[in-house]
Amino acid sequence: MPTKAERRVALPAGLLPLLSQKELETYYQVSDFTLLRWIEKGLPTEPFGGRGRRFDLEKVRAWMAEHGEQLAAAS
């Protein structure tokens, strides 16, 4: 089974409006466990008709700006 580093997904050219969970993990270089903890703490997700979650990068950046220090302290 490939390691996390081996299964990185390149971000789309020009960044699509909504990112998948795997793309957001790659963008922030975090594990799926860490991202799930952030979601539990209020990381904004977008409604999506298919499986999985989608994320608006601008909303995520704003949330990270507000909560980044708390998340770093909790790590």
N, C-alpha and C positions, 0 to 999 in steps of 0.2 A: 504494500500500500504506500503511495507517495506521501512524503512528509508535507507539512504546511508550506514550507518554502518551495517545494517542487510543484505545488499545484496553484501557484499564483496566477491570477487572472489579470491580464492587461486591462487598464481602464479604456473605455471607448474613446475614440478621437472626439475631442470637443465636449466630452462628458455628456452623456444622455441625461435628460431631466431626472430620471429616477434610477438609482443604483440598486442592484441586488444585494443580498446579505453578503455573499462571497466577495463582491466588488468592494463593498464598504470595509470588510475585514482586510482586504488587500490595501485599500487606501490608507487606513490607519495602522496597518501592520499589527493587528491584534488577532487573537484566536476567536473562534466562534463562541466559546464560553464567555469571554470578556464582552463581546458584543451583546450576548443575551443578558448579561448582568446590566449593561447600559440600558437596554430596552426596559428591563424591570424598574430601573431608576428614572425612566421617563423619556428616553431617547425617542424622538418623533418618528413614527412610521407612517407610510401612506397606504390608503386602501388599494388593494390590488386583487383583481379577479382570479388570477392564477394561484398556484402554490407559492409559498414563501412570502417574504416581506420585501417591500421596496422602500427606498429612502430618498428624500429630496436632500441633495448635498448641501444646499444653502441653509435649510432648516437644521440639519445635523451640525453644520459649522457653528451656527448661532447657539445651539444647545451646548456644544462643546466649549464655546467661549464662556458661557455661564457656569458650567459644571466641571470644567477641565481640572481646576485645582482640587476640587473635592474628590474627583476620580483618581488623581495622582496620589493624594494623601491616603486613599483607601487601598491602594495597590501595595 
